[in-house]
Amino acid sequence: MPPRKLARPLVWLESFTAAVEAGSIEAAAEHLGVARSVVSEHIRSLELALAEGATLLERGPGRRLQLTARGERLFAGTQTPLHQLDMKRLRDLASAEPVVRLGLNPTLSLALLGKVAREAAATGLKLVLSFGGPHELTRQVQTRQLDLAFDFTPLPPHEGVESESLLRMPFVVLAGPDSALAVSAAGRKALHVKDLEGHPFVDWLRDDPYGGANSARFAAHGVSVQEVARAESFLLLYDLLRAFRACAITPDLRAMHPFPPDIRAWPLREEEPQAVEVVALWPSGSLSPGASSLLGGLRQPV
């Protein structure tokens, strides 16, 4: 089978990237083993196809090539795996229109998306949204496929990623409206993990850090619960609590979004109180103006 050829825009992109990294058309041509005119032609074709003819590269001090604002956005996107690049994606990167590629934990979308969308609309930002768990979001920020992401701690290893804590949340006990716990704990101001002994319980998925934390709590206090379901998001949790008349231990999201009125909630009393943080993630040294604007809006109380 003959080797697969890159699509023409990706050949142009290869010349553009080589020129940026080498600092000159001549050095890029030598690196690629082609004539200088070929590299120049590829870069001009890219400018015509993606940026309405606007320049992506310009001469800087010492005659070294440097990126224009459009070129910077395009170059940042060149670290995306090639199979994910097409003309629409490349045009977004080179567009004069400010675009923020935003990743959200699905649970956080319930609480944050409305505020983020209003901030973007008010400042004329185009949002390109995606959703994922902590490993996927962190990987996409590391490879600069996302300009900004919002997730919960704990985070996976995140070399090449900067982060900022936006909100700290303690843990609470939740219970369905007709559950035995809702009846027995009526009037209580707080609950201890021991109060959950024998009750139907909705846990988090086993590879979720919250599920591990709950298992550790039960083991430390010799508590046994009747696990009736597992969830990975608040988007699924409430219906499970109602259907199974069960309880759960979760982060307290009420600073961002109220619990449904029929779901009972108590602070979790612990000897060593634990908390979860909502964090913003972005590529190291590369917080775009649009992403900075969104982040600034969320630094205010959510």
HELIX and SHEET records of a PDB file:
HELIX    1   1 ARG A    8  ALA A   22  1                                  15    
HELIX    2   2 ILE A   25  LEU A   32  1                                   8    
HELIX    3   3 ARG A   36  LEU A   50  1                                  15    
HELIX    4   4 PRO A   61  ARG A   63  5                                   3    
HELIX    5   5 ALA A   69  GLY A   77  1                                   9    
HELIX    6   6 LEU A   82  GLN A   84  5                                   3    
HELIX    7   7 MET A   87  ALA A   94  1                                   8    
HELIX    8   8 PRO A  106  ALA A  122  1                                  17    
HELIX    9   9 PRO A  134  GLN A  142  1                                   9    
HELIX   10  10 ALA A  180  SER A  184  1                                   5    
HELIX   11  11 VAL A  193  LEU A  196  5                                   4    
HELIX   12  12 PRO A  209  HIS A  221  1                                  13    
HELIX   13  13 PHE A  234  PHE A  244  1                                  11    
HELIX   14  14 LEU A  253  ALA A  255  5                                   3    
HELIX   15  15 PRO A  289  ARG A  299  1                                  11    
SHEET    1   A 2 LEU A  57  ARG A  59  0                                        
SHEET    2   A 2 LEU A  65  LEU A  67 -1                                        
SHEET    1   B 6 LYS A 126  PHE A 131  0                                        
SHEET    2   B 6 VAL A  99  LEU A 104  1                                        
SHEET    3   B 6 LEU A 148  PHE A 152  1                                        
SHEET    4   B 6 ALA A 275  PRO A 283 -1                                        
SHEET    5   B 6 VAL A 161  ALA A 175 -1                                        
SHEET    6   B 6 CYS A 247  PRO A 251 -1                                        
SHEET    1   C 7 LYS A 126  PHE A 131  0                                        
SHEET    2   C 7 VAL A  99  LEU A 104  1                                        
SHEET    3   C 7 LEU A 148  PHE A 152  1                                        
SHEET    4   C 7 ALA A 275  PRO A 283 -1                                        
SHEET    5   C 7 VAL A 161  ALA A 175 -1                                        
SHEET    6   C 7 ARG A 264  ARG A 269 -1                                        
SHEET    7   C 7 LEU A 191  HIS A 192  1                                        
SHEET    1   D 2 PRO A 200  TRP A 204  0                                        
SHEET    2   D 2 GLN A 226  ALA A 231  1                                        
END                                                                             
